[in-house]
Amino acid sequence: MKRLLFLAALSALVFAADPQEVKLLPDGPGKDAVVKVCLDCHGAANFRKARKDSGEWADSVDDMVDRGAKATPPEVETIVAYLIKNFGKDAKVQINTAPLEEIKVVLGFTVPEAKSIVDYRDQTGPYKTWRDLLKAPGVDPAKVESKKDAMAF
């Protein structure tokens, strides 16, 4: 019996969402459902780097439920609405919370550029405007300016 309780406690720790990752997700309706249902299986970077329309997000969430994610129909609706609002086709990259993968994939920066943006942010604090990204070493100024309208601060 003790072994069973130990295994249950261990599995809860293994599948618990990373508090830092949770903190970096945009606040709003649906965040709790996303944390509960989605972050049990994969990290937020998995969906943060995607920009999908409502049908694509609905299909993705339905696929995850088919694969075993535990969500009620109302939770699925809430999750899809959250994903559309924060990671829909026209959603901007929240540059002060975006992981390297989102900066790379959505904004088109190279891995070294994205790493420099994240490292500089971690060392100096949040960016206030797109021009602040020019202070990150090794980042292409033309690329930053061309992507400024796809960023939020």
N, CA, C and O atoms as a GROMACS GRO file, in nm:
protein
  612
    1MET      N    1   0.082  -0.119   0.000
    1MET     CA    2   0.000   0.000   0.000
    1MET      C    3   0.087   0.126   0.000
    1MET      O    4   0.058   0.223  -0.071
    2LYS      N    5   0.194   0.124   0.082
    2LYS     CA    6   0.284   0.240   0.086
    2LYS      C    7   0.348   0.263  -0.050
    2LYS      O    8   0.366   0.377  -0.093
    3ARG      N    9   0.382   0.155  -0.116
    3ARG     CA   10   0.445   0.167  -0.249
    3ARG      C   11   0.347   0.230  -0.348
    3ARG      O   12   0.388   0.312  -0.431
    4LEU      N   13   0.221   0.194  -0.341
    4LEU     CA   14   0.119   0.249  -0.429
    4LEU      C   15   0.102   0.399  -0.403
    4LEU      O   16   0.092   0.477  -0.498
    5LEU      N   17   0.098   0.438  -0.277
    5LEU     CA   18   0.087   0.580  -0.243
    5LEU      C   19   0.210   0.658  -0.291
    5LEU      O   20   0.198   0.770  -0.341
    6PHE      N   21   0.328   0.597  -0.274
    6PHE     CA   22   0.450   0.661  -0.321
    6PHE      C   23   0.447   0.683  -0.471
    6PHE      O   24   0.483   0.790  -0.519
    7LEU      N   25   0.405   0.582  -0.546
    7LEU     CA   26   0.398   0.594  -0.692
    7LEU      C   27   0.296   0.699  -0.734
    7LEU      O   28   0.319   0.772  -0.830
    8ALA      N   29   0.185   0.707  -0.664
    8ALA     CA   30   0.084   0.809  -0.696
    8ALA      C   31   0.140   0.949  -0.672
    8ALA      O   32   0.121   1.039  -0.753
    9ALA      N   33   0.209   0.966  -0.560
    9ALA     CA   34   0.269   1.096  -0.529
    9ALA      C   35   0.378   1.132  -0.630
    9ALA      O   36   0.388   1.246  -0.673
   10LEU      N   37   0.459   1.034  -0.667
   10LEU     CA   38   0.565   1.056  -0.766
   10LEU      C   39   0.507   1.096  -0.900
   10LEU      O   40   0.558   1.187  -0.965
   11SER      N   41   0.401   1.029  -0.944
   11SER     CA   42   0.342   1.062  -1.074
   11SER      C   43   0.281   1.202  -1.071
   11SER      O   44   0.283   1.272  -1.172
   12ALA      N   45   0.227   1.244  -0.957
   12ALA     CA   46   0.174   1.380  -0.946
   12ALA      C   47   0.285   1.482  -0.963
   12ALA      O   48   0.264   1.587  -1.024
   13LEU      N   49   0.403   1.453  -0.908
   13LEU     CA   50   0.516   1.544  -0.924
   13LEU      C   51   0.568   1.546  -1.066
   13LEU      O   52   0.601   1.653  -1.118
   14VAL      N   53   0.575   1.433  -1.130
   14VAL     CA   54   0.626   1.424  -1.266
   14VAL      C   55   0.537   1.501  -1.363
   14VAL      O   56   0.586   1.568  -1.454
   15PHE      N   57   0.406   1.490  -1.344
   15PHE     CA   58   0.314   1.550  -1.439
   15PHE      C   59   0.263   1.687  -1.397
   15PHE      O   60   0.177   1.743  -1.465
   16ALA      N   61   0.313   1.742  -1.288
   16ALA     CA   62   0.271   1.875  -1.245
   16ALA      C   63   0.328   1.979  -1.340
   16ALA      O   64   0.441   1.968  -1.388
   17ALA      N   65   0.248   2.081  -1.367
   17ALA     CA   66   0.292   2.188  -1.456
   17ALA      C   67   0.404   2.268  -1.390
   17ALA      O   68   0.403   2.292  -1.270
   18ASP      N   69   0.501   2.310  -1.470
   18ASP     CA   70   0.612   2.392  -1.424
   18ASP      C   71   0.557   2.530  -1.384
   18ASP      O   72   0.501   2.599  -1.468
   19PRO      N   73   0.573   2.570  -1.258
   19PRO     CA   74   0.517   2.698  -1.213
   19PRO      C   75   0.569   2.818  -1.294
   19PRO      O   76   0.495   2.913  -1.317
   20GLN      N   77   0.694   2.814  -1.336
   20GLN     CA   78   0.749   2.923  -1.416
   20GLN      C   79   0.678   2.932  -1.551
   20GLN      O   80   0.648   3.041  -1.600
   21GLU      N   81   0.653   2.817  -1.610
   21GLU     CA   82   0.584   2.813  -1.739
   21GLU      C   83   0.440   2.864  -1.724
   21GLU      O   84   0.391   2.937  -1.811
   22VAL      N   85   0.376   2.828  -1.617
   22VAL     CA   86   0.239   2.873  -1.590
   22VAL      C   87   0.237   3.025  -1.575
   22VAL      O   88   0.150   3.092  -1.630
   23LYS      N   89   0.334   3.077  -1.503
   23LYS     CA   90   0.342   3.221  -1.479
   23LYS      C   91   0.358   3.299  -1.610
   23LYS      O   92   0.308   3.411  -1.622
   24LEU      N   93   0.426   3.241  -1.707
   24LEU     CA   94   0.452   3.311  -1.832
   24LEU      C   95   0.338   3.304  -1.933
   24LEU      O   96   0.341   3.373  -2.035
   25LEU      N   97   0.237   3.222  -1.906
   25LEU     CA   98   0.121   3.219  -1.995
   25LEU      C   99   0.038   3.345  -1.974
   25LEU      O  100   0.028   3.394  -1.861
   26PRO      N  101  -0.020   3.398  -2.081
   26PRO     CA  102  -0.104   3.517  -2.065
   26PRO      C  103  -0.221   3.488  -1.971
   26PRO      O  104  -0.283   3.382  -1.978
   27ASP      N  105  -0.251   3.584  -1.883
   27ASP     CA  106  -0.365   3.571  -1.794
   27ASP      C  107  -0.494   3.587  -1.874
   27ASP      O  108  -0.494   3.647  -1.981
   28GLY      N  109  -0.600   3.534  -1.821
   28GLY     CA  110  -0.730   3.550  -1.884
   28GLY      C  111  -0.814   3.425  -1.870
   28GLY      O  112  -0.767   3.321  -1.826
   29PRO      N  113  -0.940   3.438  -1.910
   29PRO     CA  114  -1.030   3.322  -1.902
   29PRO      C  115  -0.975   3.205  -1.984
   29PRO      O  116  -0.939   3.220  -2.100
   30GLY      N  117  -0.970   3.090  -1.920
   30GLY     CA  118  -0.922   2.970  -1.988
   30GLY      C  119  -0.782   2.930  -1.949
   30GLY      O  120  -0.741   2.817  -1.975
   31LYS      N  121  -0.706   3.020  -1.887
   31LYS     CA  122  -0.568   2.986  -1.850
   31LYS      C  123  -0.565   2.866  -1.756
   31LYS      O  124  -0.484   2.775  -1.773
   32ASP      N  125  -0.653   2.866  -1.656
   32ASP     CA  126  -0.654   2.754  -1.560
   32ASP      C  127  -0.685   2.622  -1.629
   32ASP      O  128  -0.625   2.519  -1.597
   33ALA      N  129  -0.778   2.624  -1.724
   33ALA     CA  130  -0.812   2.501  -1.797
   33ALA      C  131  -0.694   2.455  -1.883
   33ALA      O  132  -0.667   2.335  -1.890
   34VAL      N  133  -0.625   2.547  -1.946
   34VAL     CA  134  -0.507   2.512  -2.027
   34VAL      C  135  -0.400   2.450  -1.938
   34VAL      O  136  -0.340   2.349  -1.975
   35VAL      N  137  -0.377   2.509  -1.823
   35VAL     CA  138  -0.277   2.455  -1.730
   35VAL      C  139  -0.317   2.314  -1.686
   35VAL      O  140  -0.234   2.223  -1.687
   36LYS      N  141  -0.442   2.297  -1.649
   36LYS     CA  142  -0.490   2.168  -1.599
   36LYS      C  143  -0.486   2.059  -1.705
   36LYS      O  144  -0.442   1.947  -1.678
   37VAL      N  145  -0.531   2.091  -1.826
   37VAL     CA  146  -0.548   1.989  -1.930
   37VAL      C  147  -0.425   1.976  -2.019
   37VAL      O  148  -0.383   1.864  -2.050
   38CYS      N  149  -0.369   2.086  -2.062
   38CYS     CA  150  -0.264   2.082  -2.164
   38CYS      C  151  -0.123   2.061  -2.107
   38CYS      O  152  -0.043   1.986  -2.163
   39LEU      N  153  -0.093   2.129  -1.996
   39LEU     CA  154   0.044   2.124  -1.946
   39LEU      C  155   0.077   1.995  -1.873
   39LEU      O  156   0.191   1.974  -1.831
   40ASP      N  157  -0.022   1.907  -1.858
   40ASP     CA  158   0.008   1.776  -1.800
   40ASP      C  159   0.090   1.691  -1.897
   40ASP      O  160   0.167   1.605  -1.854
   41CYS      N  161   0.074   1.715  -2.026
   41CYS     CA  162   0.141   1.632  -2.127
   41CYS      C  163   0.258   1.700  -2.197
   41CYS      O  164   0.354   1.633  -2.235
   42HIS      N  165   0.250   1.829  -2.214
   42HIS     CA  166   0.357   1.898  -2.287
   42HIS      C  167   0.371   2.041  -2.238
   42HIS      O  168   0.282   2.094  -2.171
   43GLY      N  169   0.482   2.101  -2.271
   43GLY     CA  170   0.509   2.238  -2.230
   43GLY      C  171   0.432   2.339  -2.314
   43GLY      O  172   0.383   2.308  -2.422
   44ALA      N  173   0.424   2.459  -2.261
   44ALA     CA  174   0.351   2.565  -2.329
   44ALA      C  175   0.416   2.604  -2.462
   44ALA      O  176   0.347   2.649  -2.554
   45ALA      N  177   0.547   2.586  -2.474
   45ALA     CA  178   0.614   2.620  -2.600
   45ALA      C  179   0.556   2.540  -2.716
   45ALA      O  180   0.561   2.584  -2.831
   46ASN      N  181   0.503   2.424  -2.685
   46ASN     CA  182   0.443   2.338  -2.788
   46ASN      C  183   0.329   2.409  -2.860
   46ASN      O  184   0.315   2.395  -2.982
   47PHE      N  185   0.248   2.484  -2.787
   47PHE     CA  186   0.138   2.556  -2.853
   47PHE      C  187   0.166   2.704  -2.870
   47PHE      O  188   0.104   2.768  -2.955
   48ARG      N  189   0.256   2.760  -2.790
   48ARG     CA  190   0.286   2.902  -2.805
   48ARG      C  191   0.349   2.933  -2.940
   48ARG      O  192   0.332   3.043  -2.993
   49LYS      N  193   0.420   2.838  -2.997
   49LYS     CA  194   0.486   2.862  -3.125
   49LYS      C  195   0.390   2.846  -3.243
   49LYS      O  196   0.430   2.868  -3.358
   50ALA      N  197   0.267   2.808  -3.217
   50ALA     CA  198   0.169   2.789  -3.324
   50ALA      C  199   0.080   2.913  -3.334
   50ALA      O  200   0.053   2.980  -3.234
   51ARG      N  201   0.035   2.942  -3.452
   51ARG     CA  202  -0.065   3.046  -3.476
   51ARG      C  203  -0.170   2.982  -3.566
   51ARG      O  204  -0.148   2.963  -3.685
   52LYS      N  205  -0.286   2.950  -3.505
   52LYS     CA  206  -0.390   2.877  -3.577
   52LYS      C  207  -0.522   2.953  -3.571
   52LYS      O  208  -0.544   3.036  -3.483
   53ASP      N  209  -0.608   2.924  -3.667
   53ASP     CA  210  -0.742   2.982  -3.662
   53ASP      C  211  -0.830   2.896  -3.571
   53ASP      O  212  -0.786   2.795  -3.517
   54SER      N  213  -0.955   2.938  -3.554
   54SER     CA  214  -1.043   2.871  -3.458
   54SER      C  215  -1.066   2.724  -3.493
   54SER      O  216  -1.066   2.639  -3.403
   55GLY      N  217  -1.084   2.693  -3.620
   55GLY     CA  218  -1.104   2.554  -3.659
   55GLY      C  219  -0.982   2.468  -3.632
   55GLY      O  220  -0.994   2.354  -3.587
   56GLU      N  221  -0.865   2.522  -3.660
   56GLU     CA  222  -0.741   2.448  -3.636
   56GLU      C  223  -0.718   2.424  -3.488
   56GLU      O  224  -0.676   2.315  -3.448
   57TRP      N  225  -0.746   2.527  -3.405
   57TRP     CA  226  -0.730   2.507  -3.261
   57TRP      C  227  -0.831   2.405  -3.209
   57TRP      O  228  -0.797   2.320  -3.127
   58ALA      N  229  -0.954   2.414  -3.257
   58ALA     CA  230  -1.057   2.317  -3.214
   58ALA      C  231  -1.014   2.175  -3.252
   58ALA      O  232  -1.028   2.083  -3.171
   59ASP      N  233  -0.963   2.157  -3.373
   59ASP     CA  234  -0.916   2.025  -3.416
   59ASP      C  235  -0.801   1.977  -3.328
   59ASP      O  236  -0.796   1.859  -3.291
   60SER      N  237  -0.708   2.066  -3.296
   60SER     CA  238  -0.592   2.028  -3.213
   60SER      C  239  -0.636   1.984  -3.074
   60SER      O  240  -0.588   1.882  -3.022
   61VAL      N  241  -0.726   2.060  -3.013
   61VAL     CA  242  -0.772   2.026  -2.879
   61VAL      C  243  -0.852   1.896  -2.882
   61VAL      O  244  -0.836   1.811  -2.795
   62ASP      N  245  -0.939   1.881  -2.982
   62ASP     CA  246  -1.015   1.756  -2.996
   62ASP      C  247  -0.920   1.636  -3.011
   62ASP      O  248  -0.945   1.530  -2.955
   63ASP      N  249  -0.814   1.655  -3.087
   63ASP     CA  250  -0.715   1.548  -3.106
   63ASP      C  251  -0.649   1.512  -2.974
   63ASP      O  252  -0.628   1.394  -2.945
   64MET      N  253  -0.617   1.612  -2.894
   64MET     CA  254  -0.555   1.586  -2.764
   64MET      C  255  -0.652   1.510  -2.672
   64MET      O  256  -0.610   1.420  -2.598
   65VAL      N  257  -0.779   1.546  -2.676
   65VAL     CA  258  -0.879   1.475  -2.596
   65VAL      C  259  -0.891   1.331  -2.645
   65VAL      O  260  -0.901   1.238  -2.565
   66ASP      N  261  -0.891   1.313  -2.777
   66ASP     CA  262  -0.894   1.177  -2.832
   66ASP      C  263  -0.774   1.094  -2.787
   66ASP      O  264  -0.783   0.972  -2.774
   67ARG      N  265  -0.662   1.162  -2.763
   67ARG     CA  266  -0.539   1.092  -2.721
   67ARG      C  267  -0.533   1.070  -2.570
   67ARG      O  268  -0.440   1.007  -2.519
   68GLY      N  269  -0.632   1.124  -2.498
   68GLY     CA  270  -0.636   1.097  -2.355
   68GLY      C  271  -0.638   1.217  -2.263
   68GLY      O  272  -0.648   1.201  -2.142
   69ALA      N  273  -0.630   1.338  -2.318
   69ALA     CA  274  -0.639   1.456  -2.230
   69ALA      C  275  -0.778   1.457  -2.166
   69ALA      O  276  -0.878   1.430  -2.232
   70LYS      N  277  -0.782   1.486  -2.038
   70LYS     CA  278  -0.908   1.483  -1.963
   70LYS      C  279  -0.968   1.623  -1.960
   70LYS      O  280  -0.923   1.710  -1.884
   71ALA      N  281  -1.072   1.645  -2.042
   71ALA     CA  282  -1.139   1.774  -2.046
   71ALA      C  283  -1.287   1.753  -2.076
   71ALA      O  284  -1.324   1.672  -2.161
   72THR      N  285  -1.369   1.826  -2.004
   72THR     CA  286  -1.513   1.823  -2.030
   72THR      C  287  -1.541   1.909  -2.153
   72THR      O  288  -1.458   1.991  -2.190
   73PRO      N  289  -1.657   1.892  -2.217
   73PRO     CA  290  -1.691   1.978  -2.331
   73PRO      C  291  -1.683   2.128  -2.299
   73PRO      O  292  -1.631   2.203  -2.382
   74PRO      N  293  -1.732   2.174  -2.184
   74PRO     CA  294  -1.715   2.318  -2.154
   74PRO      C  295  -1.568   2.359  -2.139
   74PRO      O  296  -1.530   2.469  -2.178
   75GLU      N  297  -1.485   2.270  -2.082
   75GLU     CA  298  -1.342   2.300  -2.071
   75GLU      C  299  -1.278   2.308  -2.209
   75GLU      O  300  -1.193   2.394  -2.233
   76VAL      N  301  -1.317   2.220  -2.299
   76VAL     CA  302  -1.264   2.223  -2.436
   76VAL      C  303  -1.297   2.357  -2.500
   76VAL      O  304  -1.210   2.418  -2.562
   77GLU      N  305  -1.420   2.403  -2.487
   77GLU     CA  306  -1.460   2.533  -2.544
   77GLU      C  307  -1.376   2.646  -2.485
   77GLU      O  308  -1.331   2.735  -2.556
   78THR      N  309  -1.356   2.642  -2.353
   78THR     CA  310  -1.279   2.745  -2.285
   78THR      C  311  -1.133   2.744  -2.331
   78THR      O  312  -1.074   2.849  -2.354
   79ILE      N  313  -1.077   2.625  -2.344
   79ILE     CA  314  -0.938   2.611  -2.389
   79ILE      C  315  -0.922   2.664  -2.531
   79ILE      O  316  -0.829   2.740  -2.560
   80VAL      N  317  -1.012   2.626  -2.619
   80VAL     CA  318  -1.005   2.672  -2.758
   80VAL      C  319  -1.015   2.824  -2.763
   80VAL      O  320  -0.940   2.888  -2.837
   81ALA      N  321  -1.107   2.883  -2.686
   81ALA     CA  322  -1.122   3.029  -2.685
   81ALA      C  323  -0.994   3.097  -2.636
   81ALA      O  324  -0.952   3.199  -2.691
   82TYR      N  325  -0.932   3.040  -2.534
   82TYR     CA  326  -0.806   3.096  -2.482
   82TYR      C  327  -0.696   3.088  -2.587
   82TYR      O  328  -0.623   3.185  -2.609
   83LEU      N  329  -0.685   2.974  -2.652
   83LEU     CA  330  -0.580   2.956  -2.754
   83LEU      C  331  -0.602   3.050  -2.872
   83LEU      O  332  -0.505   3.105  -2.925
   84ILE      N  333  -0.726   3.067  -2.915
   84ILE     CA  334  -0.755   3.157  -3.026
   84ILE      C  335  -0.716   3.301  -2.990
   84ILE      O  336  -0.653   3.371  -3.068
   85LYS      N  337  -0.756   3.342  -2.869
   85LYS     CA  338  -0.728   3.480  -2.828
   85LYS      C  339  -0.578   3.506  -2.817
   85LYS      O  340  -0.530   3.610  -2.862
   86ASN      N  341  -0.505   3.414  -2.759
   86ASN     CA  342  -0.364   3.438  -2.730
   86ASN      C  343  -0.267   3.385  -2.834
   86ASN      O  344  -0.154   3.433  -2.843
   87PHE      N  345  -0.310   3.286  -2.913
   87PHE     CA  346  -0.221   3.224  -3.010
   87PHE      C  347  -0.292   3.200  -3.143
   87PHE      O  348  -0.259   3.106  -3.216
   88GLY      N  349  -0.390   3.284  -3.173
   88GLY     CA  350  -0.460   3.277  -3.301
   88GLY      C  351  -0.376   3.335  -3.412
   88GLY      O  352  -0.265   3.384  -3.390
   89LYS      N  353  -0.429   3.330  -3.533
   89LYS     CA  354  -0.355   3.376  -3.652
   89LYS      C  355  -0.302   3.518  -3.637
   89LYS      O  356  -0.191   3.548  -3.682
   90ASP      N  357  -0.380   3.607  -3.575
   90ASP     CA  358  -0.341   3.747  -3.564
   90ASP      C  359  -0.284   3.785  -3.428
   90ASP      O  360  -0.260   3.903  -3.401
   91ALA      N  361  -0.262   3.687  -3.341
   91ALA     CA  362  -0.212   3.714  -3.207
   91ALA      C  363  -0.066   3.758  -3.214
   91ALA      O  364   0.016   3.701  -3.285
   92LYS      N  365  -0.036   3.860  -3.137
   92LYS     CA  366   0.101   3.909  -3.130
   92LYS      C  367   0.183   3.823  -3.034
   92LYS      O  368   0.128   3.758  -2.945
   93VAL      N  369   0.312   3.826  -3.053
   93VAL     CA  370   0.403   3.756  -2.963
   93VAL      C  371   0.426   3.845  -2.841
   93VAL      O  372   0.471   3.959  -2.854
   94GLN      N  373   0.394   3.793  -2.725
   94GLN     CA  374   0.420   3.865  -2.599
   94GLN      C  375   0.569   3.849  -2.570
   94GLN      O  376   0.612   3.753  -2.506
   95ILE      N  377   0.645   3.944  -2.619
   95ILE     CA  378   0.791   3.929  -2.624
   95ILE      C  379   0.854   3.914  -2.485
   95ILE      O  380   0.962   3.855  -2.473
   96ASN      N  381   0.789   3.964  -2.381
   96ASN     CA  382   0.848   3.955  -2.247
   96ASN      C  383   0.820   3.823  -2.177
   96ASN      O  384   0.873   3.797  -2.069
   97THR      N  385   0.737   3.739  -2.236
   97THR     CA  386   0.712   3.607  -2.178
   97THR      C  387   0.734   3.495  -2.279
   97THR      O  388   0.728   3.377  -2.243
   98ALA      N  389   0.758   3.530  -2.403
   98ALA     CA  390   0.771   3.429  -2.509
   98ALA      C  391   0.895   3.343  -2.490
   98ALA      O  392   1.004   3.395  -2.464
   99PRO      N  393   0.879   3.211  -2.503
   99PRO     CA  394   0.997   3.125  -2.500
   99PRO      C  395   1.073   3.135  -2.632
   99PRO      O  396   1.022   3.186  -2.731
  100LEU      N  397   1.195   3.087  -2.630
  100LEU     CA  398   1.281   3.089  -2.748
  100LEU      C  399   1.209   3.034  -2.871
  100LEU      O  400   1.216   3.093  -2.979
  101GLU      N  401   1.139   2.922  -2.856
  101GLU     CA  402   1.073   2.857  -2.970
  101GLU      C  403   0.970   2.948  -3.037
  101GLU      O  404   0.960   2.951  -3.159
  102GLU      N  405   0.894   3.021  -2.955
  102GLU     CA  406   0.792   3.110  -3.012
  102GLU      C  407   0.857   3.225  -3.088
  102GLU      O  408   0.812   3.261  -3.196
  103ILE      N  409   0.963   3.282  -3.032
  103ILE     CA  410   1.033   3.393  -3.099
  103ILE      C  411   1.093   3.344  -3.230
  103ILE      O  412   1.088   3.415  -3.331
  104LYS      N  413   1.149   3.226  -3.228
  104LYS     CA  414   1.211   3.169  -3.348
  104LYS      C  415   1.107   3.139  -3.456
  104LYS      O  416   1.119   3.184  -3.569
  105VAL      N  417   1.005   3.063  -3.420
  105VAL     CA  418   0.910   3.014  -3.519
  105VAL      C  419   0.815   3.125  -3.567
  105VAL      O  420   0.798   3.144  -3.688
  106VAL      N  421   0.755   3.198  -3.475
  106VAL     CA  422   0.653   3.296  -3.513
  106VAL      C  423   0.715   3.421  -3.573
  106VAL      O  424   0.663   3.476  -3.671
  107LEU      N  425   0.826   3.468  -3.516
  107LEU     CA  426   0.886   3.592  -3.565
  107LEU      C  427   0.996   3.568  -3.668
  107LEU      O  428   1.037   3.662  -3.737
  108GLY      N  429   1.043   3.445  -3.680
  108GLY     CA  430   1.142   3.414  -3.783
  108GLY      C  431   1.285   3.447  -3.748
  108GLY      O  432   1.369   3.460  -3.837
  109PHE      N  433   1.315   3.460  -3.620
  109PHE     CA  434   1.454   3.482  -3.580
  109PHE      C  435   1.529   3.349  -3.582
  109PHE      O  436   1.469   3.242  -3.568
  110THR      N  437   1.659   3.356  -3.600
  110THR     CA  438   1.741   3.236  -3.592
  110THR      C  439   1.749   3.191  -3.446
  110THR      O  440   1.712   3.267  -3.356
  111VAL      N  441   1.796   3.071  -3.423
  111VAL     CA  442   1.812   3.023  -3.285
  111VAL      C  443   1.906   3.115  -3.207
  111VAL      O  444   1.872   3.154  -3.095
  112PRO      N  445   2.024   3.152  -3.262
  112PRO     CA  446   2.111   3.243  -3.186
  112PRO      C  447   2.046   3.378  -3.157
  112PRO      O  448   2.064   3.434  -3.048
  113GLU      N  449   1.970   3.432  -3.253
  113GLU     CA  450   1.903   3.560  -3.229
  113GLU      C  451   1.796   3.546  -3.120
  113GLU      O  452   1.789   3.628  -3.030
  114ALA      N  453   1.715   3.442  -3.130
  114ALA     CA  454   1.609   3.420  -3.032
  114ALA      C  455   1.669   3.399  -2.893
  114ALA      O  456   1.617   3.450  -2.794
  115LYS      N  457   1.779   3.323  -2.886
  115LYS     CA  458   1.846   3.299  -2.758
  115LYS      C  459   1.900   3.431  -2.702
  115LYS      O  460   1.891   3.455  -2.582
  116SER      N  461   1.954   3.514  -2.787
  116SER     CA  462   2.006   3.643  -2.743
  116SER      C  463   1.893   3.732  -2.690
  116SER      O  464   1.910   3.801  -2.589
  117ILE      N  465   1.779   3.731  -2.757
  117ILE     CA  466   1.663   3.810  -2.712
  117ILE      C  467   1.618   3.763  -2.574
  117ILE      O  468   1.594   3.846  -2.486
  118VAL      N  469   1.607   3.633  -2.555
  118VAL     CA  470   1.563   3.578  -2.426
  118VAL      C  471   1.669   3.604  -2.319
  118VAL      O  472   1.635   3.647  -2.208
  119ASP      N  473   1.796   3.579  -2.350
  119ASP     CA  474   1.902   3.599  -2.252
  119ASP      C  475   1.911   3.746  -2.208
  119ASP      O  476   1.925   3.775  -2.089
  120TYR      N  477   1.904   3.837  -2.305
  120TYR     CA  478   1.912   3.980  -2.273
  120TYR      C  479   1.793   4.021  -2.185
  120TYR      O  480   1.809   4.098  -2.090
  121ARG      N  481   1.674   3.968  -2.218
  121ARG     CA  482   1.553   3.997  -2.139
  121ARG      C  483   1.571   3.945  -1.996
  121ARG      O  484   1.536   4.012  -1.900
  122ASP      N  485   1.626   3.824  -1.984
  122ASP     CA  486   1.646   3.765  -1.851
  122ASP      C  487   1.749   3.843  -1.769
  122ASP      O  488   1.738   3.850  -1.647
  123GLN      N  489   1.848   3.901  -1.836
  123GLN     CA  490   1.955   3.974  -1.766
  123GLN      C  491   1.916   4.117  -1.730
  123GLN      O  492   1.957   4.168  -1.626
  124THR      N  493   1.837   4.182  -1.817
  124THR     CA  494   1.812   4.325  -1.798
  124THR      C  495   1.667   4.359  -1.763
  124THR      O  496   1.638   4.473  -1.725
  125GLY      N  497   1.578   4.264  -1.775
  125GLY     CA  498   1.438   4.291  -1.745
  125GLY      C  499   1.356   4.305  -1.872
  125GLY      O  500   1.408   4.293  -1.983
  126PRO      N  501   1.227   4.331  -1.855
  126PRO     CA  502   1.136   4.334  -1.970
  126PRO      C  503   1.171   4.441  -2.073
  126PRO      O  504   1.221   4.549  -2.041
  127TYR      N  505   1.143   4.406  -2.197
  127TYR     CA  506   1.155   4.504  -2.305
  127TYR      C  507   1.035   4.599  -2.297
  127TYR      O  508   0.924   4.558  -2.262
  128LYS      N  509   1.059   4.726  -2.329
  128LYS     CA  510   0.949   4.823  -2.327
  128LYS      C  511   0.896   4.852  -2.468
  128LYS      O  512   0.777   4.875  -2.486
  129THR      N  513   0.985   4.851  -2.566
  129THR     CA  514   0.946   4.875  -2.705
  129THR      C  515   1.027   4.782  -2.795
  129THR      O  516   1.123   4.719  -2.750
  130TRP      N  517   0.988   4.774  -2.921
  130TRP     CA  518   1.060   4.688  -3.015
  130TRP      C  519   1.205   4.735  -3.031
  130TRP      O  520   1.293   4.653  -3.057
  131ARG      N  521   1.231   4.864  -3.015
  131ARG     CA  522   1.368   4.915  -3.029
  131ARG      C  523   1.463   4.858  -2.923
  131ARG      O  524   1.583   4.848  -2.946
  132ASP      N  525   1.406   4.822  -2.806
  132ASP     CA  526   1.489   4.763  -2.701
  132ASP      C  527   1.552   4.631  -2.746
  132ASP      O  528   1.659   4.594  -2.698
  133LEU      N  529   1.487   4.560  -2.837
  133LEU     CA  530   1.542   4.433  -2.885
  133LEU      C  531   1.673   4.453  -2.961
  133LEU      O  532   1.754   4.361  -2.972
  134LEU      N  533   1.695   4.574  -3.012
  134LEU     CA  534   1.817   4.604  -3.085
  134LEU      C  535   1.940   4.600  -2.992
  134LEU      O  536   2.053   4.592  -3.040
  135LYS      N  537   1.917   4.606  -2.861
  135LYS     CA  538   2.026   4.600  -2.765
  135LYS      C  539   2.075   4.457  -2.742
  135LYS      O  540   2.184   4.436  -2.691
  136ALA      N  541   1.995   4.360  -2.780
  136ALA     CA  542   2.036   4.220  -2.765
  136ALA      C  543   2.145   4.192  -2.867
  136ALA      O  544   2.126   4.216  -2.986
  137PRO      N  545   2.260   4.141  -2.823
  137PRO     CA  546   2.372   4.120  -2.915
  137PRO      C  547   2.340   4.019  -3.025
  137PRO      O  548   2.280   3.914  -3.001
  138GLY      N  549   2.382   4.054  -3.147
  138GLY     CA  550   2.371   3.960  -3.259
  138GLY      C  551   2.235   3.955  -3.327
  138GLY      O  552   2.212   3.869  -3.412
  139VAL      N  553   2.144   4.045  -3.290
  139VAL     CA  554   2.010   4.044  -3.350
  139VAL      C  555   2.010   4.138  -3.471
  139VAL      O  556   2.060   4.250  -3.464
  140ASP      N  557   1.954   4.091  -3.580
  140ASP     CA  558   1.947   4.167  -3.705
  140ASP      C  559   1.846   4.282  -3.690
  140ASP      O  560   1.727   4.257  -3.677
  141PRO      N  561   1.894   4.408  -3.693
  141PRO     CA  562   1.805   4.523  -3.676
  141PRO      C  563   1.692   4.528  -3.781
  141PRO      O  564   1.579   4.565  -3.748
  142ALA      N  565   1.722   4.493  -3.904
  142ALA     CA  566   1.619   4.496  -4.008
  142ALA      C  567   1.509   4.394  -3.979
  142ALA      O  568   1.391   4.421  -4.004
  143LYS      N  569   1.547   4.279  -3.927
  143LYS     CA  570   1.449   4.176  -3.893
  143LYS      C  571   1.360   4.222  -3.778
  143LYS      O  572   1.239   4.203  -3.780
  144VAL      N  573   1.423   4.284  -3.677
  144VAL     CA  574   1.345   4.335  -3.563
  144VAL      C  575   1.243   4.437  -3.610
  144VAL      O  576   1.125   4.429  -3.574
  145GLU      N  577   1.288   4.532  -3.692
  145GLU     CA  578   1.195   4.636  -3.739
  145GLU      C  579   1.084   4.576  -3.826
  145GLU      O  580   0.970   4.620  -3.817
  146SER      N  581   1.117   4.479  -3.907
  146SER     CA  582   1.015   4.419  -3.995
  146SER      C  583   0.910   4.340  -3.917
  146SER      O  584   0.799   4.318  -3.966
  147LYS      N  585   0.943   4.297  -3.796
  147LYS     CA  586   0.851   4.217  -3.713
  147LYS      C  587   0.788   4.297  -3.599
  147LYS      O  588   0.715   4.240  -3.517
  148LYS      N  589   0.814   4.427  -3.591
  148LYS     CA  590   0.769   4.507  -3.478
  148LYS      C  591   0.618   4.504  -3.458
  148LYS      O  592   0.571   4.508  -3.345
  149ASP      N  593   0.541   4.496  -3.566
  149ASP     CA  594   0.395   4.496  -3.553
  149ASP      C  595   0.340   4.361  -3.507
  149ASP      O  596   0.221   4.350  -3.475
  150ALA      N  597   0.425   4.260  -3.503
  150ALA     CA  598   0.382   4.127  -3.457
  150ALA      C  599   0.421   4.105  -3.310
  150ALA      O  600   0.404   3.995  -3.257
  151MET      N  601   0.473   4.210  -3.245
  151MET     CA  602   0.517   4.199  -3.106
  151MET      C  603   0.429   4.283  -3.015
  151MET      O  604   0.378   4.388  -3.054
  152ALA      N  605   0.412   4.235  -2.892
  152ALA     CA  606   0.344   4.312  -2.788
  152ALA      C  607   0.435   4.313  -2.665
  152ALA      O  608   0.514   4.222  -2.643
  153PHE      N  609   0.421   4.421  -2.587
  153PHE     CA  610   0.511   4.439  -2.472
  153PHE      C  611   0.436   4.457  -2.344
  153PHE      O  612   0.497   4.473  -2.238
   0.00000   0.00000   0.00000
